[in-house]
Amino acid sequence: MRKRFRFNPFEWIGYLWAPIQKNGAFFVFMFALGWLCTQLEIMPYYLRDRGAKPYELSAQELFLDIYLVCVVLTLIPQKIRIWVKALLYIFLYGIAIVDMFCYVRFESTLTPTMLMLVSETNTQEAQEFFSGYLNWDIITSSVGWILLLIVIHLFWTLFRKITTKLRKRLILPKISSSTIVGLKFVMALIVGWLLYNSFTLCWDNKEAMHRLFTYDTIGQVEHELTKKDQAKLYIPVYRLCFSIYANRLASHQIVQLEAASQKIQVDSCSYRVPNIVLIIGESYNKHHSQLYGYNKPTTPRQVTMKEEGSLIPFTDVVASWNLTSFVFKHMFSLYAVGDSGEWCDSPLFPEVFRKAGYHVTFITNQFLPKAKEAVFDFSGGFFLSHPELSKKQFDNHNTQLHRFDDGVVKEYDRLAKNDTDHNLVILHLMGSHVDYRARYPQPAFRKFSPQQYDRPELSDKQKQILAHYDNSLLYNDSIVKTITERFKDKDAIVIYVPDHGEEIFDGKPYMYGRMHGANIDYRLARNEMEIPFWIWGSPKYIENHPYGWLAIQNARNRKLMTDALPHFLLYLGGISTPLYRADLNVIAPEYNEQRPRILKGVTDYNQLKRK
């Protein structure tokens, strides 16, 4: 006779407890491991001293994540399950140790750049790394807590084996099946409530994670991470997955760039301007520049050069984005916003210059691969620091960053001995990147103080931030003047353009930084996309190229977006190539001034301004 099926709700609900019951040690120790990481690692590291707290839903999300893993383990046969758990232990403990080590040693958890640097490390470098960094100090740091947990886990495993043998020898009182079912039911109710609570609280983060891992380009990923509801990659395994994912996306664009470099064809080069210098600033609000009418003397040297007639400020220039990485991709690629395809489907202008015979120097004070590099810098600099692409683009490339931007000038002075008769020099400054107070040497450039601002709508703290920002612009003024001095005896042009603007308490809401998630209205575009742009000509250039200088003067009021800059540079270099487009050269008669200037790929700045 077949056994009649009996539906017992207590028994069925009790199955919610089964995944934890069958994988108890795994659940407890992996929860403890995750909890240690979430409490000891606050990302980013430097926020720890500013009141930053761990991810507030770490306990609930850990419970949900580990429970789901236990469900999968429960479905695996017991003999195989043992080995699967052993591999998971090795993997999860290993990743946690590496992540915590990075946090302790490099002040950052796992990042895409760290993974990229590891992939480029040879055996000798790896040996030097381990001998230099693995010491007793690491064991006594936060890494030691994970090592201690591993030791406790090993002792627990040994203890359990011993007690299992002892239990077999002992005669223990039997517990009735109804009691067991009842206990399972109670535990299942607790688990069910915890699951419901965790699911409802953490669903938004799971949705954000799904969005993050479904983009096609690293730029889209970066933009996602500017949102307020961005995914919280709160445990090491998620950060590892993200690092692998980001590197894979970047590698796809590297392949596209390598294919695009095959399109480069240089027919001839007249070297129209023998020395072209491009200074790329950072986070520069045009309306805080004395050169553009600001009521504080933030740019006295630039004003003097303008009065002398050697500096031409352009009046209507915008950046294509308010994110450095997007601007860099548009500024370095011959792609223009609105073209078909992606930015990486077109060649990079430094490579065109190098193939034309220019000696190309690139010195950056931001985009060098470093262990604690954020995804924004990774996204903006991967195509500039990639070994093969860097060789194609640059003859000289710096290998270290500097606290202040005068280090960039000193770096150029060191490399200038390699200059030839025809040079393209690209200097990327740290400019006024947040934190402003760290962007200028004090007290030498501490000219502005909170008391000098008649802004009753701002708090004392906000006025102090504003003063730091204006001081950073004053320091930047000294740097760009110093750079022009290096070329005063040469036939040279110096172009200054920042990557984007910056919010600095100019209109409600009173804030500083950038509003990445906001809709683009004119108020936002004015602060974050309108930028200063000027061209300086050396005495020799002005003398040797009177018509060129006149063309620059006549173009100063033309509408310009910085994605068109490479075509102006090709013209200055006298490079004859099918890649050049006169309609994007701001001083050419064919220049298309009516071209839409699309901000962030969605809003035409020209229409905003009319409104």
Sequence and secondary structure as in RCSB ss.txt:
>XXXX:A:sequence
MRKRFRFNPFEWIGYLWAPIQKNGAFFVFMFALGWLCTQLEIMPYYLRDRGAKPYELSAQELFLDIYLVCVVLTL
IPQKIRIWVKALLYIFLYGIAIVDMFCYVRFESTLTPTMLMLVSETNTQEAQEFFSGYLNWDIITSSVGWILLLI
VIHLFWTLFRKITTKLRKRLILPKISSSTIVGLKFVMALIVGWLLYNSFTLCWDNKEAMHRLFTYDTIGQVEHEL
TKKDQAKLYIPVYRLCFSIYANRLASHQIVQLEAASQKIQVDSCSYRVPNIVLIIGESYNKHHSQLYGYNKPTTP
RQVTMKEEGSLIPFTDVVASWNLTSFVFKHMFSLYAVGDSGEWCDSPLFPEVFRKAGYHVTFITNQFLPKAKEAV
FDFSGGFFLSHPELSKKQFDNHNTQLHRFDDGVVKEYDRLAKNDTDHNLVILHLMGSHVDYRARYPQPAFRKFSP
QQYDRPELSDKQKQILAHYDNSLLYNDSIVKTITERFKDKDAIVIYVPDHGEEIFDGKPYMYGRMHGANIDYRLA
RNEMEIPFWIWGSPKYIENHPYGWLAIQNARNRKLMTDALPHFLLYLGGISTPLYRADLNVIAPEYNEQRPRILK
GVTDYNQLKRK
>XXXX:A:secstr
        HHHHHGGGGHHHHHTHHHHHHHHHHHHHHHHH  SSGGGGGGT    TTHHHHHHHHHHHHHHHHHT
S HHHHHHHHHHHHHHHHHHHHHHHHHHHHHSS   HHHHHHHHT  HHHHHHHHHHH SHHHHTSTHHHHHHHH
HHHHHHHHHHHHHHHHHHHS      HHHHHHHHHHHHHHHHHHHHHHHHHHHHHHHHHHHHTT SSHHHHHHHT
TSTT     SHHHHHHHHHHHHHHHHHHHHHHHHHHTT    EE  SSSEEEEEEE S  GGG GGGT SS S H
HHHHHHHHTSEEEESSEE S SSHHHHHHHHHBS  TTSSS GGGS BHHHHHHHHT EEEEEESS S  TT  H
HHHHHHHHHH HHHHHHH SEE     SSTHHHHHHHHHHGGG  SSEEEEEE  TT SSGGGSS TTTT    G
GG   TTS HHHHHHHHHHHHHHHHHHHHHHHHHHTTTTSSEEEEEEES   EES SSS  EE  TTS   HHHH
HHHTB  EEEEE HHHHHH HHHHHHHHHTTTS EEGGGHHHHHHHHHTEE TT  GGG TTSTT  TTS  EET
TTEEHHHHHH 
